[in-house]
Amino acid sequence: MKGFGIVTTASSAEHPTRRDFLFVATGAAAAVGGLATLWPFVSQMNPDASTIAAGAPIEVDLAPIAEGQDIKVFWRGKPIYIMNRTKKQVEEARSVAVDSLKDPASDESRVKAGHDQWLVVIGICTHLGCIPIAYEGNYDGFFCPCHGSQYDSSGRIRQGPAPANLPIPPYTFVSDTKIQIG
């Protein structure tokens, strides 16, 4: 049984050969090709832009909004005003006699408890659907230039032909500086 042993040479084990390179290159190309083939299947599971626009919840970071500023975001194709009201605006909104309003609602009922400075409203005039301008008008709230409706800093109708207050979208505070609308 002499002579049937397996012989290996030191040179093939120590130095990579052309065959080793081709093996690694083929494996890498197969991996990249597999990922390129798999990517469309994974990305098609993400919601469509029309689905997101149709009502998927959105998160808004409130940290960059300074006191006395507002931003406008879009949810379900509607403009949403998020206003960081000043203490003066909150006090003025709370000093109004609720029974004197066309659409009676207290300021407390239009904001989340503990977050009194944040007003979140759908920015569509309840008269004919125009977009009001923030921080305009006689009440430091919203002014609709189309027909002259004026809302206060709580989004309540105070003057003009609009029949109702600016609506409030469903929203929750995820943290002290972030809200989720929808």
Beta strands, then each sheet from edge to edge (+ up, - down):
strand 1: 58-61
strand 2: 70-75
strand 3: 78-84
strand 4: 118-122
strand 5: 133-136
strand 6: 141-143
strand 7: 150-151
strand 8: 157-159
strand 9: 171-175
strand 10: 178-181
sheet 1: 1+ 10- 9+
sheet 2: 2+ 3- 4+
sheet 3: 5+ 6- 7+ 8-
end
